[in-house]
Amino acid sequence: MIVGRHTDQKGRSTGERVAAIQRGGGPVTDTERNAATRLLDALLDAAAEHGASLDDFDWVADLPGACLDVIRGKTRSV
Protein backbone atom coordinates (compact mmCIF):
# COMPACT_ATOMS: atom_id res chain seq x y z
CA MET A 1 0.00 0.00 0.00
CA ILE A 2 1.20 3.47 -0.84
CA VAL A 3 1.05 5.68 2.25
CA GLY A 4 0.34 9.03 0.62
CA ARG A 5 1.50 12.51 1.55
CA HIS A 6 -1.53 13.84 3.44
CA THR A 7 -3.25 12.79 6.65
CA ASP A 8 -6.59 13.56 8.21
CA GLN A 9 -7.19 14.76 11.77
CA LYS A 10 -7.28 11.15 12.97
CA GLY A 11 -3.79 10.54 11.55
CA ARG A 12 -4.93 8.31 8.67
CA SER A 13 -2.89 8.74 5.51
CA THR A 14 -4.45 9.17 2.10
CA GLY A 15 -3.28 5.66 1.26
CA GLU A 16 -5.01 4.27 4.33
CA ARG A 17 -8.18 6.13 3.47
CA VAL A 18 -8.21 4.72 -0.08
CA ALA A 19 -7.40 1.21 1.15
CA ALA A 20 -10.39 1.30 3.53
CA ILE A 21 -12.91 1.92 0.73
CA GLN A 22 -15.34 -0.90 0.02
CA ARG A 23 -16.84 -1.05 -3.47
CA GLY A 24 -18.76 -3.62 -5.49
CA GLY A 25 -17.72 -4.72 -8.94
CA GLY A 26 -14.81 -6.98 -8.15
CA PRO A 27 -11.72 -6.57 -6.03
CA VAL A 28 -9.74 -3.35 -6.12
CA THR A 29 -6.21 -3.95 -7.39
CA ASP A 30 -3.06 -2.58 -5.78
CA THR A 31 -2.42 -0.63 -8.98
CA GLU A 32 -5.84 1.02 -8.70
CA ARG A 33 -5.33 1.82 -5.01
CA ASN A 34 -1.92 3.35 -5.69
CA ALA A 35 -3.22 5.42 -8.60
CA ALA A 36 -6.21 6.62 -6.54
CA THR A 37 -3.89 7.60 -3.68
CA ARG A 38 -1.67 9.58 -6.05
CA LEU A 39 -4.72 11.32 -7.52
CA LEU A 40 -6.05 12.12 -4.04
CA ASP A 41 -2.66 13.54 -3.00
CA ALA A 42 -2.54 15.70 -6.16
CA LEU A 43 -6.03 17.07 -5.50
CA LEU A 44 -5.16 17.79 -1.88
CA ASP A 45 -1.95 19.56 -2.97
CA ALA A 46 -4.11 21.89 -5.07
CA ALA A 47 -6.73 22.27 -2.31
CA ALA A 48 -4.03 23.22 0.22
CA GLU A 49 -3.32 26.34 -1.84
CA HIS A 50 -6.88 27.39 -0.93
CA GLY A 51 -6.62 26.38 2.73
CA ALA A 52 -8.70 23.21 2.29
CA SER A 53 -7.76 19.83 3.73
CA LEU A 54 -9.04 16.26 3.55
CA ASP A 55 -11.07 16.90 6.69
CA ASP A 56 -12.78 19.85 5.01
CA PHE A 57 -13.78 17.63 2.10
CA ASP A 58 -15.08 14.97 4.49
CA TRP A 59 -17.86 17.39 5.45
CA VAL A 60 -19.21 17.52 1.90
CA ALA A 61 -17.92 14.63 -0.20
CA ASP A 62 -16.18 11.27 -0.19
CA LEU A 63 -13.07 12.50 -1.98
CA PRO A 64 -11.04 9.29 -1.44
CA GLY A 65 -13.95 7.23 -2.79
CA ALA A 66 -14.40 9.55 -5.75
CA CYS A 67 -10.71 9.22 -6.63
CA LEU A 68 -10.94 5.44 -6.53
CA ASP A 69 -14.12 5.48 -8.64
CA VAL A 70 -12.44 7.68 -11.27
CA ILE A 71 -9.39 5.40 -11.47
CA ARG A 72 -11.48 2.23 -11.59
CA GLY A 73 -13.66 3.72 -14.29
CA LYS A 74 -10.66 4.61 -16.42
CA THR A 75 -8.81 1.31 -15.98
CA ARG A 76 -11.83 -0.96 -16.38
CA SER A 77 -13.27 0.74 -19.45
CA VAL A 78 -10.15 0.06 -21.52
C-alpha positions as a Markdown table, in Angstrom:
| # | Residue | x | y | z |
|---|---|---|---|---|
| 1 | Met | 0.0 | 0.0 | 0.0 |
| 2 | Ile | 1.2 | 3.5 | -0.8 |
| 3 | Val | 1.1 | 5.7 | 2.3 |
| 4 | Gly | 0.3 | 9.0 | 0.6 |
| 5 | Arg | 1.5 | 12.5 | 1.6 |
| 6 | His | -1.5 | 13.8 | 3.4 |
| 7 | Thr | -3.2 | 12.8 | 6.7 |
| 8 | Asp | -6.6 | 13.6 | 8.2 |
| 9 | Gln | -7.2 | 14.8 | 11.8 |
| 10 | Lys | -7.3 | 11.1 | 13.0 |
| 11 | Gly | -3.8 | 10.5 | 11.5 |
| 12 | Arg | -4.9 | 8.3 | 8.7 |
| 13 | Ser | -2.9 | 8.7 | 5.5 |
| 14 | Thr | -4.4 | 9.2 | 2.1 |
| 15 | Gly | -3.3 | 5.7 | 1.3 |
| 16 | Glu | -5.0 | 4.3 | 4.3 |
| 17 | Arg | -8.2 | 6.1 | 3.5 |
| 18 | Val | -8.2 | 4.7 | -0.1 |
| 19 | Ala | -7.4 | 1.2 | 1.1 |
| 20 | Ala | -10.4 | 1.3 | 3.5 |
| 21 | Ile | -12.9 | 1.9 | 0.7 |
| 22 | Gln | -15.3 | -0.9 | 0.0 |
| 23 | Arg | -16.8 | -1.1 | -3.5 |
| 24 | Gly | -18.8 | -3.6 | -5.5 |
| 25 | Gly | -17.7 | -4.7 | -8.9 |
| 26 | Gly | -14.8 | -7.0 | -8.1 |
| 27 | Pro | -11.7 | -6.6 | -6.0 |
| 28 | Val | -9.7 | -3.4 | -6.1 |
| 29 | Thr | -6.2 | -3.9 | -7.4 |
| 30 | Asp | -3.1 | -2.6 | -5.8 |
| 31 | Thr | -2.4 | -0.6 | -9.0 |
| 32 | Glu | -5.8 | 1.0 | -8.7 |
| 33 | Arg | -5.3 | 1.8 | -5.0 |
| 34 | Asn | -1.9 | 3.3 | -5.7 |
| 35 | Ala | -3.2 | 5.4 | -8.6 |
| 36 | Ala | -6.2 | 6.6 | -6.5 |
| 37 | Thr | -3.9 | 7.6 | -3.7 |
| 38 | Arg | -1.7 | 9.6 | -6.0 |
| 39 | Leu | -4.7 | 11.3 | -7.5 |
| 40 | Leu | -6.0 | 12.1 | -4.0 |
| 41 | Asp | -2.7 | 13.5 | -3.0 |
| 42 | Ala | -2.5 | 15.7 | -6.2 |
| 43 | Leu | -6.0 | 17.1 | -5.5 |
| 44 | Leu | -5.2 | 17.8 | -1.9 |
| 45 | Asp | -2.0 | 19.6 | -3.0 |
| 46 | Ala | -4.1 | 21.9 | -5.1 |
| 47 | Ala | -6.7 | 22.3 | -2.3 |
| 48 | Ala | -4.0 | 23.2 | 0.2 |
| 49 | Glu | -3.3 | 26.3 | -1.8 |
| 50 | His | -6.9 | 27.4 | -0.9 |
| 51 | Gly | -6.6 | 26.4 | 2.7 |
| 52 | Ala | -8.7 | 23.2 | 2.3 |
| 53 | Ser | -7.8 | 19.8 | 3.7 |
| 54 | Leu | -9.0 | 16.3 | 3.5 |
| 55 | Asp | -11.1 | 16.9 | 6.7 |
| 56 | Asp | -12.8 | 19.9 | 5.0 |
| 57 | Phe | -13.8 | 17.6 | 2.1 |
| 58 | Asp | -15.1 | 15.0 | 4.5 |
| 59 | Trp | -17.9 | 17.4 | 5.5 |
| 60 | Val | -19.2 | 17.5 | 1.9 |
| 61 | Ala | -17.9 | 14.6 | -0.2 |
| 62 | Asp | -16.2 | 11.3 | -0.2 |
| 63 | Leu | -13.1 | 12.5 | -2.0 |
| 64 | Pro | -11.0 | 9.3 | -1.4 |
| 65 | Gly | -14.0 | 7.2 | -2.8 |
| 66 | Ala | -14.4 | 9.5 | -5.8 |
| 67 | Cys | -10.7 | 9.2 | -6.6 |
| 68 | Leu | -10.9 | 5.4 | -6.5 |
| 69 | Asp | -14.1 | 5.5 | -8.6 |
| 70 | Val | -12.4 | 7.7 | -11.3 |
| 71 | Ile | -9.4 | 5.4 | -11.5 |
| 72 | Arg | -11.5 | 2.2 | -11.6 |
| 73 | Gly | -13.7 | 3.7 | -14.3 |
| 74 | Lys | -10.7 | 4.6 | -16.4 |
| 75 | Thr | -8.8 | 1.3 | -16.0 |
| 76 | Arg | -11.8 | -1.0 | -16.4 |
| 77 | Ser | -13.3 | 0.7 | -19.4 |
| 78 | Val | -10.1 | 0.1 | -21.5 |
